[in-house]
Amino acid sequence: MTQPNGIHHLAISTADIKTQIEYFTDVLGCELVALYWMHGAKGAWHGFLELNAHSSIAFVQMDAIKSIEPIPGVTHAGNGAGTTAGGAMQHVAFNVDTYDELLAMRDRIRSRGINVMGPIHHGMCDSIYFAGPEGLTLEVATSQTDIDGDHWIDPEVVALAGISAEELARYRRPAAFARPAEPIPNPPIDPSKPHMVYPQPVYEAIMSMPDDELAERFSVTDPPVA
């Protein structure tokens, strides 16, 4: 099946990338693997802290971010049960493979002077919760078995979400996709669909550009250090 198989990176805005790097390397033990001028974003820095060889937590620093005030309950949840605006990150949970590793992470985090809540047992996973710089709500979790939808999809919540039986069956078994012999061009811009925020003429030009031309014009492949 054609589908994503993990998170390559989750990018979080920061007004102080050094503090985030210090926290994620010391408190969580993540290795800094990239720190460079962000491609296509004038004045922005991009930093990657490795979770595994194919997955990172990333930060983006821009000067303008310093003037944007965090507002708990709007821009930041504050805790795992808090509210944010739709589309904002409520919390991020990092994975470990075993319960012993979860307890080791709890102790590592506490050894750095950071308070940790947990472990808390959710049935589908076991979790610890704590805070990161700039109001991040963080979790480390482990699942010992695959999540079984027969037990963890609640009919009451399905009904409250307005999901029909036919829709639920489709959600649980998404349709397979076979890549066609010829690439599919961008469809016409449909205002009813989600879109990135760019000036409209720029967005229309980008989305009408052939893929090869776009790659040629915007790709940057050379690392900053030879």
C-alpha positions as CSV (number, residue, x, y, z in Angstrom):
1,M,0.0,0.0,0.0
2,T,1.2,3.5,-0.8
3,Q,1.3,5.3,2.6
4,P,3.7,7.1,4.9
5,N,5.5,4.6,7.2
6,G,6.7,7.0,9.9
7,I,7.6,10.7,10.7
8,H,10.6,11.9,8.8
9,H,10.7,15.1,10.9
10,L,8.3,17.3,12.9
11,A,9.2,21.0,12.6
12,I,8.5,23.3,15.5
13,S,9.0,27.1,15.5
14,T,11.4,28.5,18.0
15,A,12.7,31.9,19.1
16,D,15.8,30.3,20.7
17,I,17.1,27.3,18.8
18,K,20.2,27.0,21.0
19,T,18.0,26.4,24.1
20,Q,16.0,23.8,22.2
21,I,19.2,22.0,21.1
22,E,20.6,22.1,24.6
23,Y,17.4,20.6,26.0
24,F,17.0,17.9,23.4
25,T,20.6,16.8,23.5
26,D,21.1,16.8,27.2
27,V,17.6,16.0,28.6
28,L,16.5,13.5,25.9
29,G,19.8,12.4,24.5
30,C,19.0,13.3,20.9
31,E,22.1,13.9,18.6
32,L,22.3,17.1,16.6
33,V,22.7,16.1,13.0
34,A,21.9,19.2,11.1
35,L,21.9,23.0,11.6
36,Y,21.9,25.2,8.5
37,W,20.2,28.1,6.7
38,M,16.7,26.8,5.9
39,H,16.2,26.3,2.2
40,G,13.7,28.7,0.7
41,A,13.1,30.7,3.9
42,K,15.2,33.8,4.0
43,G,16.8,34.4,7.4
44,A,15.6,31.1,8.9
45,W,17.7,28.5,10.6
46,H,16.8,24.8,10.5
47,G,18.0,22.3,13.1
48,F,17.5,18.5,13.2
49,L,17.9,16.3,16.3
50,E,17.9,12.6,15.4
51,L,15.4,10.2,16.9
52,N,16.6,7.4,14.6
53,A,18.3,7.2,11.3
54,H,15.1,8.1,9.5
55,S,13.2,10.3,12.0
56,S,14.0,13.7,13.6
57,I,12.5,16.4,15.7
58,A,13.3,19.7,13.9
59,F,13.3,23.4,14.9
60,V,12.9,26.5,12.7
61,Q,14.2,29.9,14.1
62,M,13.2,33.2,12.4
63,D,13.7,36.6,13.9
64,A,10.0,37.4,13.6
65,I,9.1,34.5,15.9
66,K,10.5,36.4,18.9
67,S,7.7,39.0,18.5
68,I,4.9,36.4,18.6
69,E,3.5,36.0,22.1
70,P,2.7,32.4,23.1
71,I,-0.8,32.2,24.5
72,P,-1.7,29.1,26.6
73,G,-4.9,27.6,25.4
74,V,-4.5,29.2,22.0
75,T,-1.0,28.6,20.6
76,H,0.1,26.1,23.3
77,A,-1.8,23.4,25.1
78,G,0.3,23.6,28.3
79,N,-0.4,20.0,29.2
80,G,-1.6,16.8,27.5
81,A,-5.3,17.7,28.1
82,G,-5.0,21.4,27.1
83,T,-6.5,23.2,24.2
84,T,-4.9,24.9,21.2
85,A,-6.2,26.4,18.0
86,G,-7.1,23.8,15.3
87,G,-4.1,22.8,13.3
88,A,-1.6,23.6,16.1
89,M,0.5,20.9,17.8
90,Q,-1.3,19.8,21.0
91,H,1.6,17.6,22.1
92,V,4.2,15.3,20.6
93,A,4.9,11.8,21.9
94,F,8.3,10.1,21.3
95,N,8.5,6.3,21.0
96,V,10.7,3.9,22.9
97,D,10.4,0.1,22.3
98,T,10.2,-1.3,25.8
99,Y,8.7,-0.4,29.2
100,D,12.2,-0.6,30.8
101,E,13.4,2.1,28.2
102,L,10.4,4.2,29.2
103,L,11.5,4.1,32.9
104,A,15.1,4.8,31.9
105,M,13.9,7.9,30.0
106,R,11.8,9.0,33.1
107,D,14.9,8.8,35.2
108,R,17.2,10.5,32.6
109,I,14.8,13.4,32.3
110,R,14.4,13.8,36.1
111,S,18.2,13.6,36.5
112,R,18.3,16.9,34.5
113,G,16.0,18.6,36.9
114,I,12.9,18.2,34.8
115,N,9.7,17.1,36.5
116,V,8.0,14.1,35.0
117,M,4.4,12.8,35.4
118,G,4.1,9.1,35.0
119,P,4.2,6.3,33.9
120,I,0.5,6.4,33.2
121,H,-1.0,3.2,31.7
122,H,-3.4,3.7,28.8
123,G,-3.9,0.1,27.8
124,M,-2.8,0.8,24.2
125,C,0.4,2.4,25.5
126,D,2.3,3.5,28.6
127,S,3.4,7.1,28.8
128,I,5.3,9.8,30.7
129,Y,4.6,13.5,30.4
130,F,6.8,16.6,30.9
131,A,7.5,20.1,29.5
132,G,10.1,21.4,27.1
133,P,11.4,24.9,26.4
134,E,8.9,27.5,25.0
135,G,5.9,25.7,26.4
136,L,6.3,22.4,24.6
137,T,4.1,19.6,25.9
138,L,6.1,16.4,25.5
139,E,5.5,12.7,26.0
140,V,7.5,9.5,25.7
141,A,5.4,6.4,25.1
142,T,5.7,2.7,24.4
143,S,3.3,0.1,23.0
144,Q,4.1,-3.5,23.6
145,T,1.6,-4.8,21.0
146,D,-0.1,-3.4,17.9
147,I,-3.2,-1.3,18.6
148,D,-6.3,-3.3,17.9
149,G,-9.1,-1.2,16.4
150,D,-11.7,-3.7,17.4
151,H,-11.0,-2.7,21.0
152,W,-9.9,0.9,20.7
153,I,-12.4,2.4,18.3
154,D,-15.3,3.5,20.6
155,P,-18.7,3.3,18.9
156,E,-19.9,6.3,21.0
157,V,-17.1,8.5,19.8
158,V,-17.6,7.3,16.2
159,A,-21.2,8.4,16.4
160,L,-20.5,11.7,18.0
161,A,-17.9,12.4,15.3
162,G,-20.6,11.9,12.7
163,I,-18.8,8.9,11.2
164,S,-21.1,6.4,9.4
165,A,-20.6,2.6,9.3
166,E,-19.6,2.9,5.7
167,E,-17.1,5.7,6.4
168,L,-15.6,3.8,9.4
169,A,-15.1,0.7,7.2
170,R,-13.2,2.9,4.7
171,Y,-11.2,4.6,7.4
172,R,-10.1,1.3,8.9
173,R,-9.2,-0.2,5.5
174,P,-8.1,2.7,3.2
175,A,-8.1,2.1,-0.5
176,A,-4.9,0.8,-2.0
177,F,-3.2,3.0,-4.6
178,A,-1.2,1.9,-7.6
179,R,1.1,4.5,-9.0
180,P,0.2,5.1,-12.7
181,A,2.6,4.8,-15.5
182,E,2.6,8.5,-16.1
183,P,2.9,11.1,-13.3
184,I,-0.4,12.8,-12.2
185,P,-0.2,16.6,-12.8
186,N,-1.3,19.1,-10.2
187,P,-5.1,19.5,-10.3
188,P,-6.7,23.0,-10.8
189,I,-6.6,25.0,-7.6
190,D,-9.8,24.2,-5.7
191,P,-10.6,26.7,-2.9
192,S,-12.5,24.0,-1.0
193,K,-9.3,22.0,-0.5
194,P,-6.5,22.7,2.0
195,H,-3.8,25.0,0.7
196,M,-0.4,26.4,1.9
197,V,-0.4,30.1,2.5
198,Y,1.5,32.0,-0.2
199,P,0.6,35.1,-2.1
200,Q,-2.0,33.9,-4.6
201,P,0.0,34.7,-7.8
202,V,3.1,32.9,-6.4
203,Y,1.0,29.9,-5.3
204,E,-0.7,29.7,-8.7
205,A,2.7,29.9,-10.5
206,I,4.2,27.2,-8.3
207,M,1.3,24.8,-8.6
208,S,1.2,25.2,-12.4
209,M,5.0,24.6,-12.8
210,P,6.1,21.2,-14.1
211,D,7.7,19.1,-11.4
212,D,11.0,18.9,-13.1
213,E,11.2,22.6,-13.5
214,L,10.2,23.2,-9.8
215,A,12.9,20.7,-8.7
216,E,15.5,22.4,-10.9
217,R,14.7,25.9,-9.6
218,F,14.2,25.3,-5.9
219,S,16.3,22.3,-4.9
220,V,19.4,22.8,-2.8
221,T,21.4,19.6,-2.3
222,D,24.9,20.7,-1.3
223,P,25.6,20.5,2.5
224,P,26.8,23.8,4.1
225,V,30.1,22.2,5.0
226,A,32.0,20.4,2.2
